[in-house]
Amino acid sequence: MRVAVVYKNDLRARKLAIELGDNLMNRGIEHCLLDSMRLAETTAQLLVDFIFVLGGDGTLLQTARCLAGAGTPIMGVNLGTVGFLSSVEPESLQFCLDAILHREYDLDARIMINAAVTRDDQVLYRGTALNDVVLRSRAPHAILVELRIDGKPRTTYRGDGIICATPTGSTAYSFSAGGPVIDTGLEALAITPICSHLSSSRPLVVSASSQLTLELGSDYSTDLAVDGLEEFSLRKGDLVQIERSSLVTNLVHLQQVSRLERIKRLRDRSP
């Protein structure tokens, strides 16, 4: 068995990665330690059976985007605020190793979505998200975004932008913008307007098999963000096409903590 330990670029995560690496070495497990900032540089050579991610949800999202194609089990160790995508807290990690090394865990296959930007019939950008795809204005002005579902016009949103979230991402930015929490076992997507100017513009839940097209109808500067990790500058008339990806992210679960319980913990921590 070969294990990769991906750690967030900070002192606490680096220290925990070294401790975990020493523990794996003492057990005779081949392993490598990877700084998440350099993850993209090493994925071409990375062939492992299991991945630990030490960090917050952002670190796990980055790892999933880089490594989802391999289908390798990924277990998040929460070094963030809430850790919706994490399975264990740092203090429990060492006690979980026996179960992990004996493959005594559950795999949760999370759907992902692809996004492509088309301008003048040319595809200028492609990306894959585990959480969400977001169009958002960079100017203090409302933008117009027309939504088409399976090629048919559905509605036009006027506001700060729009979020298309997977069930995994429904507890992230979409939730903060008033979107619904979707059970991760459902094959559905949430479409959530950001600060909509019309009270009739409500979030939608559609089948994950739907093909979505978002057309920017404004001249104001607008960015496309995929899992919040990269941005592409959009122009009026650009089409953002979103559909379910053939890739999935296999998340490891040892101790089930519901996402509603994690939301409650976050609220309890708020001043």
C-alpha positions, 0 to 999 in steps of 0.5 A, a space after each residue: 500500500 502506498 499513501 500520499 499525505 497532502 497538507 495545507 501550507 501552514 505550520 500546524 498542517 506541516 507538523 501533523 503531516 510529519 507526525 503522520 509520515 513517521 507513524 506510517 513509516 513505523 508501520 512499514 507503509 510507503 508514503 509521500 508528503 505533498 505541500 498542497 501548493 505544489 500538488 499540480 506539479 506532482 500529480 502526473 507521477 502520483 500513483 497511490 492507494 490512499 490520500 490523506 488531506 490535512 487542511 480545510 475544505 479548500 485543500 480537499 477541493 484542490 486535491 479532488 480537482 487534481 486527483 479525481 480522475 484516478 478514483 483514489 480514496 481521499 480522507 479529509 482531516 479537518 484543520 479548517 473551521 467546520 470541515 464539511 468534507 472531512 472525516 476526522 479531527 486531528 486528535 483522532 487521526 492516529 487512532 484511525 490508522 488501523 481501520 484505514 490500513 485494513 480498508 475498514 471504511 466507507 466510500 462516498 462517491 460525490 458527483 462533480 460538474 464540468 464547466 466550459 466557456 464558449 465565446 464566438 463558437 470557441 471554447 476558451 476554458 474548461 474546468 471541473 468542480 466538486 463544490 460549485 461553479 460561480 458567476 459573480 460581478 466584480 463591479 458594484 452593479 447588477 448583472 443579467 444572467 439568462 438560464 437555459 435548461 436542456 436548451 430551453 429558456 428557464 429564467 433570467 436572473 438580475 443580481 450579483 451573480 449565480 451559483 450552480 452547486 453540487 450536493 457537496 457544494 450545497 453547504 458552501 457558498 450556495 447555502 450562504 446565499 440562501 440555497 437549499 441543502 441537498 442530500 449527497 445521495 441525491 443526483 441533483 444540482 442547486 441553482 442559487 442567485 446571489 443577492 437577486 434584485 427580484 423577490 421572485 428569483 428563487 433557488 432551483 433544484 434540477 436533475 444532475 443530468 440536466 445540461 445548463 447554459 448561463 449566458 451573460 447579458 451585461 457589460 460589467 466585469 464578471 468572473 467565473 470561479 470553479 470551486 473558488 480556486 481559479 477565475 476566468 474573466 467573462 464578457 457579454 454574450 459568453 456562454 457558460 455550459 455546465 453538465 455532470 462530469 464523468 468523474 467522481 470524488 471518493 470520500 472516505 468516512 469513518 465517523 459519520 457526522 451529518 452536515 446539519 450537525 456541522 452547520 449547527 456547530 458553526 452556528 454555535 461558534 458564531 459570536 
